[in-house]
Every structure is written in structure tokens, then in C-alpha cells.
Amino acid sequence: MSNVITEQLTQAGQKIEHDSFAIVDSEAGAHDAYRDGEWQIVRRMIHATADFEFNGLSQFHPAAVEAGIEAITQGAAIVADVEMICVGLSKPRLSHFGMATHHFISDEDVIAQAKKDNTTRAVQAMRKAQQQGLLDGGIVAVGNAPTALLEVLRLIKQGKARPALIVGMPVGFVSAAESKAALSELDEVPWIITQGRKGGSTLVVSALHALLALVEARQKQNS
């Protein structure tokens, strides 16, 4: 049975999506390193990028999937490093679960503070999210700015923030791989990462959409 909320709205769209996933499954090869819920996320990331290297580059905290499902069930806020993630997420799907997205990187006060402190806008944006209480119990979604991820890690280690889940997939050449490696050493907060330089907002969006689909499937099963 198909999901109602988290699938394509037309039969033609559903067929294309289902056929695409079937191709991913047939060509991906072994994925024994991932549990079922984890593989549902990885396969959607492959589907979004046509890059089979994510079967291997994707890494999960042992509690990540269940933490994501619980956060969505509770209608957790999503705090993104860039607007692209917020735009990419399906508003009807988020609305169904009572979720809202937040990003502050273009706010005037964030820009002014970044200039004053000689930091990045991404750092100040996460500080603003923390000051507004959005990081505690929220889902942190980072697809672009390693400094945003490093700032969230700093806040966690100082006891100033406790997200429900971090989807940390910044892309790039400066500190991207390092920030994700640092996140992978975190035990107290669940996380999902892509190892190395590869990442991006598209991957974060696809991972979150996969989690939304898992929640809907579980709710249907329980009903």
C-alpha cells in the first residue's frame, strides 16, 4: 500500500518514483551495513542524486532513525543552515505532521553580528536558533555550511543545546569532511552524515523526506 501524504500526488508520478526506486534497489548492490530504516533513507538519497556512492558514504548514529521518527511524530521544528533546505521540503508533508522550518542566515541581525564578531553568518544563525529555543528537541539540518555544524557541536558540548537529531551533510572542501567527522564522534545526540566532501541540501531534503515517509508508514501500520 502506498503512502498518501509522502508520495507523488498523481498515479503517473507515483509510477515513475516507484520505478526509480526499483532501479536503485536493483543496481545498488549489497547494503548489509544498513538496517531497513537506514536503507530507506540511503536509497532516497541515491534516488535524489543518481549517486550510488552514498551506499557506503552514509553513516548513522545507532539511534538516528528512531530519534527522527519520534521527533517528527512530536512535530519538531526543523532548523536549517540555508533557505534551500526549507524550500525543498514539502510544505503539505510538513503541515501534516505539524512541523515548521526555520532558517536565519539572511536575517539582518545575523549578518550584522557576523560582521561584528568576524564569524560566519551560519555560526550566528545557529546561535540565534539556540537563543530562540529551537535547537532543543529540534531537527538540525545542515547541507551547506560546515561552520553551522561546528557551532551546533560547540553548543551541545557546552550544554546549551540538545537537538533530537542532526542531519549533517555539508558539502565542500573547507572543513566539510572535518565537521562531519567531528559529528560522528558525538554519542549523546543522534546524527546522520555523509562522509567526506560530498553532501548538500538536496541530500538533507531527501533524508528528511525519507524519515517523513517512515513515520507515515508506521502510523498506517499501527492504525
C-alpha positions as CSV (number, residue, x, y, z in Angstrom):
1,M,0.0,0.0,0.0
2,S,1.4,3.4,-1.0
3,N,1.8,6.3,1.5
4,V,-0.8,9.0,0.9
5,I,1.0,12.1,2.3
6,T,4.6,11.4,1.4
7,E,4.3,10.1,-2.1
8,Q,3.7,11.7,-5.5
9,L,0.2,13.1,-6.0
10,T,-0.6,11.5,-9.3
11,Q,-0.5,7.9,-10.5
12,A,1.9,8.8,-13.2
13,G,4.3,10.4,-10.7
14,Q,4.0,7.5,-8.3
15,K,4.8,5.0,-11.1
16,I,8.0,7.0,-12.1
17,E,9.0,7.2,-8.5
18,H,8.4,3.6,-7.8
19,D,10.2,2.5,-11.0
20,S,13.1,4.7,-10.0
21,F,13.4,3.1,-6.6
22,A,13.2,-0.3,-8.1
23,I,16.2,0.6,-10.3
24,V,18.1,1.9,-7.3
25,D,17.4,-1.3,-5.4
26,S,18.5,-3.5,-8.4
27,E,21.7,-1.6,-9.1
28,A,22.8,-0.6,-5.6
29,G,24.3,-3.9,-4.7
30,A,24.8,-5.1,-1.2
31,H,23.8,-2.8,1.6
32,D,24.1,-5.1,4.6
33,A,25.7,-2.3,6.6
34,Y,22.4,-0.5,6.9
35,R,19.3,-1.6,8.8
36,D,16.0,-1.3,7.0
37,G,15.0,2.2,8.1
38,E,18.6,3.4,7.3
39,W,18.4,1.9,3.9
40,Q,15.1,3.7,3.2
41,I,17.0,6.9,3.8
42,V,20.1,6.0,1.8
43,R,18.1,4.8,-1.2
44,R,16.1,8.1,-1.3
45,M,19.4,10.0,-1.2
46,I,20.6,7.9,-4.2
47,H,17.3,8.5,-5.9
48,A,17.7,12.2,-5.5
49,T,21.3,12.3,-6.8
50,A,21.8,9.2,-9.0
51,D,25.0,8.7,-7.0
52,F,25.4,5.2,-5.7
53,E,28.5,6.2,-3.6
54,F,26.1,7.1,-0.9
55,N,25.7,3.4,-0.4
56,G,28.7,3.4,1.8
57,L,29.3,7.1,2.4
58,S,26.2,7.5,4.5
59,Q,26.6,6.8,8.2
60,F,24.1,6.7,11.0
61,H,24.2,7.0,14.8
62,P,22.6,3.8,16.1
63,A,19.5,5.7,17.4
64,A,19.2,8.1,14.4
65,V,16.2,6.7,12.7
66,E,14.1,6.2,15.8
67,A,15.1,9.6,17.0
68,G,14.0,11.1,13.7
69,I,10.7,9.3,13.7
70,E,10.0,10.3,17.3
71,A,10.9,14.0,16.6
72,I,8.6,14.1,13.5
73,T,5.8,12.4,15.5
74,Q,6.2,15.2,18.1
75,G,6.0,17.9,15.4
76,A,9.6,19.0,16.0
77,A,11.0,22.2,14.5
78,I,13.5,21.9,11.7
79,V,16.4,24.3,11.9
80,A,18.3,24.6,8.6
81,D,21.5,26.3,7.8
82,V,20.2,27.6,4.4
83,E,16.9,28.5,2.9
84,M,17.3,25.9,0.1
85,I,16.5,23.1,2.6
86,C,13.3,24.9,3.7
87,V,12.2,25.4,0.2
88,G,13.0,21.8,-0.8
89,L,10.9,20.3,1.9
90,S,7.3,19.5,1.0
91,K,5.1,22.0,2.8
92,P,2.0,19.7,2.7
93,R,4.0,16.9,4.2
94,L,5.4,19.1,7.0
95,S,2.0,20.5,7.7
96,H,0.5,17.0,8.0
97,F,2.9,16.3,10.9
98,G,2.6,19.8,12.4
99,M,6.2,20.8,11.6
100,A,7.7,24.1,10.7
101,T,11.1,25.1,9.2
102,H,13.4,27.9,10.3
103,H,16.5,29.5,8.8
104,F,18.1,32.7,9.9
105,I,21.2,33.0,7.7
106,S,19.8,36.0,5.8
107,D,18.4,37.9,8.8
108,E,19.8,41.4,9.1
109,D,20.8,41.0,12.8
110,V,22.6,37.7,11.9
111,I,24.6,39.4,9.2
112,A,25.4,42.4,11.4
113,Q,26.6,40.2,14.3
114,A,28.7,38.0,11.9
115,K,30.5,41.2,10.7
116,K,30.9,42.5,14.2
117,D,32.4,39.2,15.6
118,N,34.2,38.3,12.3
119,T,32.4,34.9,12.2
120,T,30.2,33.4,9.5
121,R,26.5,34.1,9.1
122,A,26.0,30.3,9.6
123,V,27.5,30.5,13.1
124,Q,25.3,33.4,14.1
125,A,22.2,31.8,12.6
126,M,22.7,28.7,14.8
127,R,23.3,30.9,17.8
128,K,20.0,32.8,17.1
129,A,18.2,29.4,16.8
130,Q,19.6,28.4,20.1
131,Q,18.6,31.7,21.7
132,Q,15.0,31.1,20.4
133,G,15.0,27.6,21.9
134,L,14.6,25.9,18.6
135,L,17.6,23.6,18.8
136,D,16.3,21.8,21.9
137,G,14.2,18.9,20.7
138,G,14.5,20.1,17.1
139,I,16.0,18.6,14.0
140,V,19.1,20.4,12.8
141,A,19.5,20.2,9.1
142,V,22.9,21.3,7.6
143,G,23.6,20.9,3.9
144,N,25.9,23.7,3.1
145,A,27.8,25.3,5.9
146,P,30.3,23.3,8.0
147,T,30.6,26.3,10.4
148,A,26.9,25.8,11.2
149,L,27.5,22.2,12.1
150,L,30.6,23.0,14.2
151,E,28.7,25.7,16.1
152,V,25.9,23.3,16.9
153,L,28.5,20.8,18.2
154,R,30.0,23.6,20.3
155,L,26.7,24.4,21.8
156,I,25.9,20.8,22.6
157,K,29.3,20.3,24.3
158,Q,28.7,23.4,26.4
159,G,25.3,22.1,27.4
160,K,23.4,24.9,25.7
161,A,21.6,22.8,23.1
162,R,20.2,19.3,22.8
163,P,18.7,18.6,19.4
164,A,16.6,15.4,18.8
165,L,18.6,14.7,15.6
166,I,21.3,16.3,13.5
167,V,21.3,15.7,9.7
168,G,24.8,16.9,9.0
169,M,25.7,16.8,5.3
170,P,27.6,20.0,4.4
171,V,29.3,19.9,1.0
172,G,32.6,21.3,0.1
173,F,36.4,21.5,0.5
174,V,37.0,23.5,3.6
175,S,36.0,21.9,6.9
176,A,33.1,19.9,5.4
177,A,34.7,16.4,5.9
178,E,36.2,17.5,9.2
179,S,32.9,18.8,10.6
180,K,31.1,15.6,9.8
181,A,33.9,13.5,11.3
182,A,33.6,15.5,14.5
183,L,29.8,14.9,14.5
184,S,30.3,11.2,14.0
185,E,32.1,11.1,17.4
186,L,29.1,12.5,19.2
187,D,27.3,9.9,21.3
188,E,24.6,11.9,23.2
189,V,22.7,13.3,20.2
190,P,21.8,11.1,17.2
191,W,23.0,12.1,13.8
192,I,23.0,11.1,10.1
193,I,26.1,12.1,8.0
194,T,27.7,11.7,4.6
195,Q,31.4,11.0,5.0
196,G,33.9,13.1,3.2
197,R,33.4,16.1,0.9
198,K,30.1,15.1,-0.6
199,G,26.9,16.4,0.7
200,G,24.4,19.2,0.0
201,S,20.9,20.5,0.7
202,T,19.4,18.0,-1.8
203,L,20.7,15.1,0.3
204,V,19.4,16.6,3.5
205,V,15.9,17.2,2.0
206,S,15.8,13.6,0.7
207,A,16.9,12.2,4.0
208,L,14.1,14.2,5.8
209,H,11.5,13.2,3.2
210,A,12.5,9.5,3.8
211,L,12.0,10.0,7.5
212,L,8.6,11.5,6.9
213,A,7.7,8.5,4.8
214,L,8.8,6.1,7.5
215,V,6.6,7.9,10.0
216,E,3.6,7.8,7.8
217,A,4.2,4.1,7.1
218,R,4.4,3.3,10.8
219,Q,1.3,5.3,11.6
220,K,-0.6,3.4,8.9
221,Q,0.7,0.1,10.2
222,N,-0.3,0.9,13.8
223,S,-3.8,2.0,12.7
